[in-house]
Amino acid sequence: MMFDLAADGFVVQTGDPEGPAEGFVDPSTEKVRKIPLEIMVDGDKSPVYGATLEELGRYKARTKLPFNAFGTIAMARDEFDDDSASSQIFWLLKESELTPSDANILDGRYTVFGYVTENQDYLADLKVGDLIESAQVVSGIDNLVNPSYKITV
């Protein structure tokens, strides 16, 4: 499956499959699958779902996985719908000095689920038409919850 790639110097984004809908269409319901916003805050025992930290008034809360590194990977979503993520992901293309934790507009607003740990120099050079051949989870795979249906590609 190939996805269009978009890059604007701030992020690289991909993951919207071809078709009339924006996002992944669940074959069992024929509706766009939506993934709720999930943010884990340092010191909390469970994640926050469905609301940004700003909406909750937690302006100084530190996220467990902050946007503080080049190559931070997160779920893309509609700006005004916290639970609208579906299939699109994006990578941050800014250095940590420019996006310190607690002092940027992304922490607590998007679901971060990892970081690029190798070959980061390729990330900045991606452009529309490029193909991402593979990605690998190097830790945390035990946290993955698989859907109850199978996807045939």
ROLUM-416462 format. One record per residue: residue number from 1; residue in one letter; x, y, z of N, C-alpha, C, O, CB in turn. Coordinates in pm, 1 decimal. Glycine has a CB too. Layout:
N
- NUM,A,X,Y,Z,X,Y,Z,X,Y,Z,X,Y,Z,X,Y,Z
...
***
This chain:
153
- 1,M,84.2,-116.1,0.0,0.0,0.0,0.0,89.3,123.0,0.0,181.4,131.6,81.2,-96.1,-0.6,120.8
- 2,M,64.4,218.9,-89.4,145.3,339.6,-96.9,58.5,459.8,-59.7,-59.2,466.4,-95.2,206.7,356.9,-239.1
- 3,F,117.7,552.8,11.2,47.5,672.9,53.1,119.8,794.7,-0.9,241.8,793.3,-17.2,35.9,679.7,206.5
- 4,D,43.2,901.5,-29.0,105.4,1027.5,-66.9,184.0,1080.4,52.0,146.2,1060.7,167.5,-0.9,1131.0,-114.2
- 5,L,292.0,1146.4,22.0,378.0,1203.1,124.3,375.3,1354.4,109.2,387.0,1406.1,-2.0,523.6,1147.6,113.7
- 6,A,359.9,1425.1,219.2,362.1,1571.3,217.1,471.2,1618.8,311.2,489.2,1562.8,419.3,223.6,1631.2,257.5
- 7,A,543.8,1721.3,270.9,649.4,1778.0,355.0,646.5,1928.9,339.8,635.6,1981.0,228.9,789.8,1720.7,317.2
- 8,D,656.4,1999.5,453.4,651.4,2145.9,448.5,767.8,2211.3,521.7,765.5,2332.3,543.9,521.2,2195.0,507.3
- 9,G,869.7,2134.1,559.8,982.6,2188.3,633.7,964.0,2183.5,783.9,1061.5,2192.1,858.6,1007.3,2328.6,591.8
- 10,F,840.2,2169.9,829.4,810.1,2157.7,971.8,778.0,2012.7,1006.3,822.2,1961.5,1109.1,692.7,2249.7,1010.9
- 11,V,699.8,1946.0,918.8,665.3,1805.4,936.8,666.4,1733.6,802.6,658.3,1796.4,697.0,527.6,1791.2,1004.4
- 12,V,676.7,1599.7,808.3,652.4,1510.7,695.4,530.5,1430.0,735.1,526.4,1373.1,844.2,778.1,1418.0,661.7
- 13,Q,430.0,1424.2,646.7,305.2,1355.0,680.0,268.6,1256.4,570.3,290.4,1281.6,451.8,190.7,1456.0,701.2
- 14,T,211.8,1141.9,612.8,167.2,1039.6,518.5,59.5,953.9,583.7,32.4,967.2,703.0,286.0,951.6,471.6
- 15,G,-1.7,866.1,505.0,-92.8,767.5,561.0,-237.2,777.5,519.9,-318.7,700.1,570.1,-86.8,774.9,703.2
- 16,D,-274.5,869.2,430.6,-413.8,877.1,387.2,-430.4,785.5,266.6,-380.3,816.7,158.6,-455.3,1024.9,352.8
- 17,P,-500.5,671.8,283.2,-515.2,579.6,171.1,-601.4,638.2,59.8,-682.0,728.3,83.1,-575.1,448.6,219.0
- 18,E,-583.4,585.9,-61.5,-663.8,631.1,-174.4,-809.8,596.1,-150.2,-841.3,497.2,-83.9,-613.8,568.5,-306.5
- 19,G,-898.0,678.0,-204.7,-1040.8,653.7,-192.3,-1114.8,780.6,-160.4,-1053.5,885.6,-141.1,-1068.2,550.0,-86.3
- 20,P,-1246.8,772.4,-154.7,-1327.9,892.4,-134.7,-1323.1,947.7,8.3,-1348.8,1066.3,29.3,-1470.0,862.5,-171.2
- 21,A,-1291.1,864.5,104.7,-1290.2,907.5,244.8,-1151.4,954.7,285.3,-1051.3,913.7,226.4,-1336.4,793.4,337.0
- 22,E,-1146.0,1040.3,385.4,-1018.0,1077.9,444.3,-995.1,987.1,563.0,-1071.9,989.2,659.1,-1014.9,1228.9,486.3
- 23,G,-889.5,907.0,557.0,-860.9,813.7,664.8,-887.6,670.5,624.4,-918.5,641.8,508.7,-942.0,848.1,786.3
- 24,F,-875.5,581.5,720.3,-890.8,438.4,698.3,-1037.1,398.6,714.5,-1098.4,427.3,817.3,-801.8,358.4,795.7
- 25,V,-1093.0,332.9,613.6,-1231.4,286.0,620.2,-1231.4,145.4,677.7,-1170.9,54.3,621.2,-1299.8,289.0,479.5
- 26,D,-1299.8,128.1,791.0,-1311.0,-0.4,859.5,-1397.1,-94.5,773.6,-1513.7,-64.1,748.3,-1372.8,17.5,1003.2
- 27,P,-1341.9,-207.5,728.6,-1418.8,-296.6,640.9,-1540.9,-358.9,708.8,-1634.7,-399.9,640.4,-1329.3,-406.3,589.7
- 28,S,-1541.3,-366.6,839.8,-1655.5,-428.4,908.2,-1773.5,-332.4,923.7,-1887.6,-377.2,934.5,-1612.8,-478.7,1045.0
- 29,T,-1748.1,-200.6,925.0,-1856.1,-103.6,942.1,-1872.4,-11.6,820.7,-1973.1,57.9,807.4,-1830.8,-20.2,1066.1
- 30,E,-1772.0,-12.3,732.4,-1766.2,75.6,615.4,-1765.7,223.8,653.9,-1805.3,309.0,574.5,-1883.9,47.0,523.5
- 31,K,-1720.9,253.6,775.2,-1708.2,391.6,821.6,-1560.6,421.6,845.7,-1480.0,331.4,868.6,-1792.2,415.7,951.4
- 32,V,-1527.0,550.6,840.0,-1388.9,589.8,867.3,-1357.5,558.3,1013.1,-1429.2,600.2,1104.0,-1365.7,741.3,836.5
- 33,R,-1249.3,484.0,1033.5,-1206.2,450.8,1169.3,-1145.1,575.2,1231.2,-1062.8,642.4,1169.0,-1104.3,331.9,1169.9
- 34,K,-1185.2,605.5,1352.9,-1132.1,720.0,1426.2,-1057.4,668.9,1548.5,-1103.8,577.9,1617.1,-1245.6,818.7,1467.3
- 35,I,-943.5,727.1,1574.7,-860.4,690.3,1688.7,-863.3,806.7,1786.9,-831.6,919.5,1749.1,-713.1,655.9,1644.6
- 36,P,-900.6,782.0,1911.6,-908.0,893.0,2007.1,-769.5,949.3,2039.8,-668.9,878.3,2038.4,-976.9,847.1,2135.8
- 37,L,-768.3,1078.0,2068.8,-646.9,1142.5,2116.9,-605.8,1074.8,2247.3,-688.6,1056.6,2336.5,-668.0,1296.3,2137.0
- 38,E,-480.2,1038.1,2258.7,-428.1,972.3,2379.1,-297.6,1039.1,2419.1,-203.0,1044.6,2340.6,-406.8,819.5,2355.7
- 39,I,-293.2,1089.7,2541.4,-173.2,1157.4,2590.8,-140.6,1103.4,2728.9,-224.9,1103.7,2818.7,-192.6,1312.2,2594.8
- 40,M,-18.0,1057.4,2744.6,28.3,1009.9,2874.2,111.1,1120.3,2938.5,208.7,1168.4,2880.9,111.0,877.9,2860.3
- 41,V,70.8,1159.3,3057.4,139.2,1266.2,3130.7,230.2,1203.4,3235.4,191.3,1109.0,3304.1,36.7,1363.6,3197.4
- 42,D,351.2,1256.2,3247.1,442.9,1209.1,3352.0,373.3,1217.3,3487.7,316.2,1320.5,3522.9,575.0,1293.0,3353.0
- 43,G,378.6,1108.8,3562.6,320.0,1104.9,3695.7,177.3,1053.0,3699.6,130.2,1012.0,3805.7,323.6,1240.1,3754.8
- 44,D,106.5,1053.6,3585.6,-29.6,998.9,3581.9,-22.8,847.0,3572.0,73.5,792.2,3518.4,-110.4,1057.9,3462.6
- 45,K,-124.2,779.4,3623.4,-127.7,633.1,3618.5,-191.5,580.4,3490.9,-171.2,464.4,3455.0,-202.6,579.2,3738.0
- 46,S,-268.2,664.1,3421.7,-330.7,622.8,3296.2,-334.0,741.2,3200.9,-325.6,856.3,3243.8,-474.1,567.6,3320.4
- 47,P,-346.1,713.0,3070.6,-346.9,821.4,2971.8,-473.8,906.4,2979.7,-576.2,864.3,3033.4,-332.7,763.9,2831.7
- 48,V,-463.6,1026.0,2925.1,-578.0,1115.0,2905.3,-630.2,1084.9,2765.3,-552.0,1076.0,2670.7,-538.7,1269.1,2922.6
- 49,Y,-761.2,1069.4,2751.3,-821.6,1041.8,2621.3,-920.6,1151.6,2584.0,-992.3,1203.4,2669.6,-891.6,904.8,2622.2
- 50,G,-924.0,1186.8,2454.7,-1029.5,1270.1,2400.3,-1026.0,1417.0,2432.4,-1121.9,1487.5,2400.8,-1153.3,1219.4,2444.1
- 51,A,-920.5,1467.1,2493.5,-910.1,1609.8,2523.9,-763.3,1648.8,2527.8,-679.0,1572.0,2574.1,-979.8,1644.0,2658.6
- 52,T,-733.5,1768.2,2479.1,-596.2,1816.2,2486.5,-566.5,1859.6,2629.8,-657.8,1887.5,2707.5,-572.6,1933.5,2386.8
- 53,L,-439.5,1865.0,2663.5,-402.6,1910.9,2797.2,-442.5,2056.7,2816.1,-476.4,2097.9,2927.1,-251.5,1893.2,2820.9
- 54,E,-438.8,2133.9,2709.7,-482.8,2273.9,2717.3,-631.5,2280.6,2752.4,-671.1,2360.3,2837.5,-455.7,2347.3,2583.2
- 55,E,-713.0,2199.2,2688.7,-856.8,2197.8,2718.2,-883.8,2158.3,2863.5,-982.4,2201.3,2923.5,-929.4,2101.1,2623.5
- 56,L,-795.6,2076.9,2918.1,-810.6,2032.0,3056.7,-746.6,2128.8,3156.8,-752.8,2106.0,3277.6,-749.4,1893.8,3072.9
- 57,G,-685.9,2235.3,3107.5,-622.1,2332.9,3195.7,-490.1,2285.5,3254.0,-442.9,2339.8,3353.8,-714.7,2367.9,3306.9
- 58,R,-430.6,2184.6,3192.2,-304.3,2129.0,3241.4,-189.1,2184.1,3158.2,-118.1,2108.5,3091.9,-306.0,1973.3,3236.6
- 59,Y,-171.0,2314.4,3161.8,-77.1,2383.5,3074.6,68.4,2347.1,3098.3,147.6,2349.8,3004.1,-93.4,2529.3,3090.8
- 60,K,105.6,2313.8,3218.5,245.5,2284.2,3250.9,274.3,2135.0,3265.0,385.4,2096.2,3301.2,283.6,2354.2,3378.4
- 61,A,173.6,2050.4,3236.4,194.9,1904.7,3247.0,298.6,1860.7,3144.0,297.1,1905.8,3029.5,60.8,1826.6,3226.1
- 62,R,387.4,1773.1,3186.0,489.6,1717.4,3096.6,439.6,1584.6,3041.5,399.5,1496.0,3117.0,625.9,1698.9,3170.8
- 63,T,442.5,1571.7,2909.5,399.8,1446.9,2847.3,511.2,1343.8,2854.1,629.4,1378.2,2852.3,357.6,1470.4,2701.6
- 64,K,472.4,1217.4,2861.8,568.9,1107.7,2868.2,651.5,1101.9,2739.8,771.9,1076.5,2743.8,496.8,973.1,2891.6
- 65,L,585.9,1125.8,2625.5,653.8,1129.5,2496.2,634.8,1269.5,2437.3,538.6,1292.6,2364.1,598.5,1018.2,2398.7
- 66,P,725.1,1363.1,2468.3,708.6,1501.2,2421.6,759.0,1522.1,2278.2,834.2,1440.9,2224.3,781.7,1595.8,2515.1
- 67,F,715.9,1631.3,2219.7,766.6,1676.4,2089.6,895.2,1752.6,2114.7,898.2,1874.9,2100.4,661.4,1765.8,2013.5
- 68,N,1000.5,1683.6,2151.4,1125.4,1753.8,2181.8,1243.5,1698.7,2104.5,1358.7,1720.6,2141.8,1154.4,1746.3,2329.3
- 69,A,1214.7,1626.8,1996.0,1324.5,1570.5,1918.7,1289.6,1566.4,1770.5,1175.2,1540.8,1733.1,1358.9,1430.3,1969.0
- 70,F,1388.2,1591.5,1688.3,1372.6,1573.9,1545.1,1332.9,1428.7,1521.3,1398.2,1338.0,1573.0,1504.0,1611.4,1467.6
- 71,G,1228.3,1405.1,1444.9,1184.4,1269.3,1416.6,1077.2,1218.2,1510.7,1042.9,1100.1,1505.3,1300.2,1178.0,1421.2
- 72,T,1022.8,1303.9,1597.7,909.0,1263.1,1679.8,797.3,1222.4,1585.3,769.3,1294.6,1489.5,862.8,1378.0,1777.2
- 73,I,731.5,1107.3,1609.7,624.6,1058.7,1522.9,492.9,1060.4,1600.1,485.7,1016.6,1714.9,656.0,915.5,1470.1
- 74,A,388.3,1112.2,1534.0,259.7,1130.8,1601.1,144.5,1107.1,1503.6,163.4,1101.9,1382.0,250.2,1272.3,1661.8
- 75,M,24.7,1093.0,1560.5,-96.8,1078.3,1480.7,-142.8,1216.5,1434.3,-151.9,1309.6,1514.3,-209.1,1006.6,1562.2
- 76,A,-171.6,1229.1,1304.8,-229.9,1352.5,1252.4,-380.2,1349.0,1278.2,-440.9,1241.9,1280.7,-199.3,1369.8,1099.5
- 77,R,-439.4,1465.3,1297.2,-583.8,1474.9,1321.0,-632.6,1611.2,1277.4,-553.4,1701.9,1252.0,-618.2,1450.2,1470.1
- 78,D,-764.7,1624.9,1268.9,-825.4,1752.9,1239.3,-797.1,1848.6,1355.0,-804.9,1808.9,1471.2,-978.0,1737.8,1215.0
- 79,E,-764.9,1971.4,1325.1,-729.1,2069.3,1428.3,-839.0,2089.3,1532.8,-809.9,2113.9,1649.8,-697.0,2202.1,1363.6
- 80,F,-964.6,2078.7,1490.5,-1074.7,2109.9,1581.0,-1152.1,1986.7,1628.9,-1259.0,2000.5,1688.3,-1169.2,2204.3,1513.5
- 81,D,-1099.2,1866.4,1603.8,-1165.2,1743.4,1648.5,-1058.5,1653.4,1711.0,-983.7,1586.0,1640.2,-1239.0,1670.3,1528.9
- 82,D,-1052.5,1653.3,1843.3,-947.6,1580.9,1915.5,-942.9,1432.2,1881.0,-835.0,1373.1,1878.4,-967.5,1597.2,2064.1
- 83,D,-1057.5,1371.6,1854.8,-1065.1,1227.4,1830.7,-1081.1,1193.6,1682.8,-1152.3,1099.1,1648.8,-1180.3,1168.1,1908.8
- 84,S,-1016.4,1268.5,1595.0,-1033.5,1248.1,1451.1,-915.3,1180.0,1382.9,-915.6,1166.8,1260.5,-1058.1,1379.3,1385.4
- 85,A,-815.2,1136.6,1457.5,-703.7,1065.1,1393.9,-757.4,938.0,1330.5,-852.3,878.0,1381.1,-590.6,1032.1,1497.1
- 86,S,-697.1,897.1,1220.3,-743.1,775.7,1153.4,-624.5,692.9,1106.2,-593.4,589.5,1165.4,-834.4,810.5,1034.7
- 87,S,-558.9,737.2,1000.9,-446.9,660.8,947.7,-323.9,746.0,922.3,-216.0,691.5,899.4,-487.5,593.0,820.8
- 88,Q,-336.7,876.6,925.8,-224.6,963.6,893.1,-131.9,983.8,1013.2,-174.9,997.1,1127.7,-275.7,1098.2,843.3
- 89,I,-4.2,985.5,981.0,99.3,1008.5,1081.5,189.6,1120.7,1032.9,193.5,1150.6,913.6,181.7,878.7,1109.3
- 90,F,261.9,1182.7,1125.1,359.4,1282.8,1083.5,483.4,1274.9,1171.4,479.4,1230.2,1286.0,298.5,1423.8,1089.1
- 91,W,594.1,1320.6,1112.4,722.1,1328.0,1181.9,759.4,1474.9,1195.9,745.8,1552.0,1100.8,833.4,1248.1,1105.9
- 92,L,805.2,1513.0,1311.2,851.6,1649.2,1336.2,990.2,1667.4,1275.0,1077.0,1581.4,1290.4,854.2,1679.9,1488.5
- 93,L,1010.9,1778.6,1206.2,1138.7,1806.0,1141.1,1217.1,1917.4,1208.4,1306.0,1975.7,1146.3,1115.9,1841.1,997.2
- 94,K,1186.5,1948.2,1333.2,1257.1,2055.1,1403.5,1343.6,1997.3,1515.2,1312.5,1893.2,1573.1,1157.2,2157.7,1460.8
- 95,E,1449.9,2066.1,1543.0,1540.5,2023.2,1649.2,1480.8,2052.6,1786.4,1395.3,2140.2,1800.0,1676.8,2092.3,1634.7
- 96,S,1525.6,1980.0,1886.8,1469.1,1991.5,2020.4,1486.4,2131.2,2081.3,1403.3,2172.4,2162.2,1532.3,1889.1,2110.5
- 97,E,1590.9,2204.1,2045.1,1608.3,2337.9,2101.2,1494.0,2430.2,2058.6,1459.4,2523.8,2130.6,1743.4,2397.1,2057.7
- 98,L,1435.8,2403.6,1941.8,1327.5,2486.8,1890.3,1191.1,2444.1,1942.6,1094.0,2519.0,1932.2,1327.3,2483.3,1739.7
- 99,T,1183.6,2325.2,1998.2,1055.9,2272.5,2046.3,1072.4,2210.0,2183.7,1045.9,2090.9,2199.9,999.0,2169.6,1947.7
- 100,P,1115.6,2287.2,2283.5,1134.8,2228.5,2416.7,1001.8,2185.0,2478.1,897.8,2245.2,2451.6,1204.9,2328.7,2509.4
- 101,S,1005.9,2081.3,2559.2,886.4,2035.5,2628.6,827.1,2150.5,2707.9,900.3,2232.8,2762.8,918.2,1916.0,2721.1
- 102,D,696.2,2156.4,2714.1,620.0,2258.0,2786.2,627.4,2396.3,2722.8,571.9,2491.3,2778.1,668.5,2266.0,2927.3
- 103,A,693.3,2410.5,2609.7,704.5,2543.1,2550.6,679.1,2539.7,2400.3,729.6,2624.8,2327.0,842.1,2601.8,2578.9
- 104,N,602.0,2443.0,2354.1,569.7,2438.1,2212.1,419.5,2416.4,2194.7,349.0,2387.3,2291.3,649.9,2326.1,2141.0
- 105,I,372.0,2430.4,2073.9,227.7,2421.0,2049.3,179.7,2278.7,2022.9,60.4,2257.4,2001.4,190.6,2507.9,1932.7
- 106,L,269.3,2182.0,2024.1,230.7,2044.7,1990.6,211.4,1954.8,2112.6,121.5,1870.7,2112.4,334.4,1984.1,1901.0
- 107,D,293.3,1970.4,2216.6,281.0,1884.8,2335.1,140.3,1892.9,2393.0,85.9,2001.2,2414.5,384.5,1924.8,2441.9
- 108,G,83.5,1776.4,2417.4,-48.9,1770.8,2478.4,-163.8,1792.7,2383.3,-279.3,1798.4,2425.3,-57.2,1869.9,2585.1
- 109,R,-132.9,1805.2,2253.4,-237.5,1825.8,2152.6,-246.1,1713.4,2051.4,-348.6,1697.9,1985.0,-214.1,1954.8,2080.6
- 110,Y,-140.7,1634.9,2038.3,-137.3,1524.1,1942.8,-81.6,1400.4,2012.2,-3.2,1410.9,2106.5,-51.9,1560.5,1817.6
- 111,T,-122.7,1283.5,1964.7,-75.6,1157.4,2020.4,61.8,1124.2,1964.3,74.8,1092.8,1846.0,-175.2,1043.8,1990.4
- 112,V,163.8,1130.9,2047.9,299.9,1090.8,2010.0,313.9,943.2,2042.8,274.6,898.9,2150.7,409.9,1177.0,2084.6
- 113,F,370.4,866.4,1948.6,390.6,725.0,1978.8,530.3,675.3,1949.0,554.3,554.6,1951.3,293.2,643.5,1902.8
- 114,G,623.4,765.6,1921.0,760.3,719.6,1904.6,851.1,824.9,1845.5,812.8,940.3,1826.1,763.0,598.0,1818.9
- 115,Y,974.1,781.2,1817.1,1078.9,867.9,1763.6,1159.1,790.7,1660.5,1177.6,669.7,1673.8,1171.4,921.0,1876.6
- 116,V,1206.7,859.7,1557.8,1299.5,799.0,1463.6,1432.4,787.3,1536.9,1482.4,885.6,1591.6,1312.6,883.3,1329.8
- 117,T,1489.5,667.5,1537.9,1613.9,645.5,1612.7,1734.4,621.4,1522.8,1848.1,625.2,1569.8,1597.4,528.4,1705.9
- 118,E,1711.0,596.6,1394.1,1821.4,575.1,1300.5,1789.7,643.2,1168.4,1673.0,661.3,1133.6,1847.6,423.7,1278.8
- 119,N,1893.3,680.8,1095.2,1880.4,738.0,961.2,1793.1,863.1,957.9,1717.1,882.8,863.1,1823.8,635.0,867.2
- 120,Q,1803.3,947.3,1059.6,1722.9,1069.5,1065.6,1751.5,1164.0,949.0,1665.0,1242.7,910.6,1748.0,1141.3,1196.6
- 121,D,1871.2,1156.9,893.1,1906.0,1246.4,782.7,1817.3,1223.3,661.5,1794.9,1316.3,584.0,2051.8,1228.1,744.0
- 122,Y,1765.8,1101.6,642.7,1675.6,1073.6,531.2,1540.7,1141.6,549.8,1476.3,1180.0,452.1,1656.0,923.3,515.7
- 123,L,1498.3,1156.6,672.6,1367.5,1214.8,702.5,1354.7,1356.7,647.3,1252.8,1390.5,587.0,1343.7,1215.4,853.2
- 124,A,1454.6,1438.2,666.7,1450.9,1576.6,620.1,1452.2,1586.9,468.4,1409.8,1688.3,412.9,1567.7,1653.3,676.9
- 125,D,1500.8,1482.1,400.0,1509.7,1484.8,254.1,1387.0,1425.7,184.9,1380.5,1426.9,62.0,1632.4,1410.2,209.8
- 126,L,1288.6,1373.6,260.9,1170.0,1315.2,198.7,1089.3,1420.6,124.6,1079.5,1535.3,168.2,1082.8,1246.9,303.7
- 127,K,1031.4,1380.2,11.7,948.0,1471.3,-66.3,833.0,1392.6,-128.5,834.6,1269.5,-129.6,1031.5,1543.5,-176.1
- 128,V,734.3,1463.7,-179.7,618.3,1400.1,-242.1,667.0,1303.1,-349.8,752.7,1337.3,-431.2,521.3,1506.9,-302.8
- 129,G,612.1,1183.8,-349.3,650.6,1080.5,-445.0,746.5,977.7,-388.1,759.5,868.4,-443.2,712.4,1143.8,-564.7
- 130,D,814.2,1010.7,-278.1,903.4,914.5,-213.5,821.2,804.6,-148.2,705.2,824.9,-112.4,993.6,984.2,-108.8
- 131,L,881.8,689.6,-133.3,816.0,574.7,-74.3,889.3,533.6,53.0,1011.1,515.5,52.0,810.2,457.6,-174.4
- 132,I,816.0,519.3,160.8,873.0,466.2,283.8,860.3,315.3,274.3,749.2,262.4,277.2,801.1,523.7,412.9
- 133,E,972.4,245.1,263.0,971.2,101.6,240.4,945.7,21.9,366.8,882.0,-83.3,361.8,1100.6,58.9,180.0
- 134,S,994.4,70.4,479.9,972.4,-5.2,602.7,989.8,84.4,724.2,1056.6,187.6,719.5,1068.0,-124.6,610.7
- 135,A,928.8,42.3,830.4,944.6,106.0,960.6,937.2,-6.7,1061.9,865.6,-104.6,1040.8,834.5,218.0,987.5
- 136,Q,1009.5,5.9,1170.3,1015.2,-101.9,1268.0,997.9,-46.7,1408.6,1058.8,53.9,1445.1,1147.6,-178.5,1256.6
- 137,V,914.5,-113.4,1486.5,900.8,-79.4,1627.6,1016.6,-146.6,1700.4,1031.1,-268.7,1694.4,760.8,-124.8,1686.0
- 138,V,1099.3,-67.3,1769.3,1215.4,-124.2,1837.5,1191.4,-146.0,1986.3,1266.8,-218.7,2051.0,1335.0,-34.5,1818.5
- 139,S,1088.0,-84.2,2040.9,1047.6,-112.9,2178.0,902.1,-72.1,2195.3,852.8,16.0,2124.8,1138.9,-39.1,2280.5
- 140,G,834.2,-135.7,2288.3,694.3,-104.1,2315.0,594.8,-185.6,2235.6,474.4,-162.3,2246.8,670.5,38.1,2288.4
- 141,I,641.2,-281.5,2154.8,549.5,-361.7,2073.1,448.3,-436.3,2159.8,338.9,-468.3,2113.4,628.1,-461.5,1987.1
- 142,D,483.8,-464.1,2285.2,391.7,-532.6,2375.3,271.3,-446.1,2410.6,172.4,-497.3,2463.1,464.0,-574.1,2501.8
- 143,N,277.6,-316.3,2383.1,164.8,-226.3,2408.8,66.4,-219.9,2292.2,-41.4,-162.1,2305.7,215.9,-87.3,2439.0
- 144,L,102.3,-278.5,2177.9,17.1,-274.4,2060.1,-106.2,-360.8,2080.6,-96.1,-475.9,2123.2,94.3,-320.1,1936.2
- 145,V,-222.3,-304.9,2050.0,-347.3,-380.2,2054.7,-393.6,-396.7,1911.6,-424.2,-297.9,1844.9,-456.6,-308.7,2143.0
- 146,N,-399.4,-520.2,1863.1,-441.6,-546.4,1726.6,-592.9,-540.9,1714.1,-664.5,-580.2,1806.2,-389.9,-681.5,1680.4
- 147,P,-642.8,-491.7,1599.0,-787.9,-491.7,1579.6,-841.4,-633.6,1568.9,-766.4,-727.9,1543.7,-825.3,-412.0,1454.4
- 148,S,-971.1,-647.6,1588.2,-1032.1,-780.7,1588.9,-1059.1,-832.8,1448.4,-1102.5,-947.1,1433.9,-1161.4,-778.0,1667.7
- 149,Y,-1035.3,-754.4,1345.9,-1057.7,-798.4,1208.9,-925.2,-798.9,1134.4,-828.0,-738.0,1179.1,-1160.8,-707.5,1137.3
- 150,K,-921.3,-867.3,1021.5,-799.9,-872.6,940.5,-815.2,-783.1,820.0,-924.0,-770.7,764.0,-768.7,-1016.5,896.7
- 151,I,-707.2,-721.6,780.8,-705.9,-633.9,664.1,-632.4,-707.2,552.5,-519.9,-753.2,571.9,-638.1,-495.2,696.1
- 152,T,-694.5,-718.1,437.9,-632.3,-781.7,322.8,-581.8,-673.4,230.1,-656.2,-583.3,191.5,-731.2,-876.0,249.7
- 153,V,-454.6,-682.8,194.6,-395.3,-582.7,105.1,-357.8,-649.4,-24.5,-306.0,-583.9,-115.0,-271.4,-514.9,169.2
***
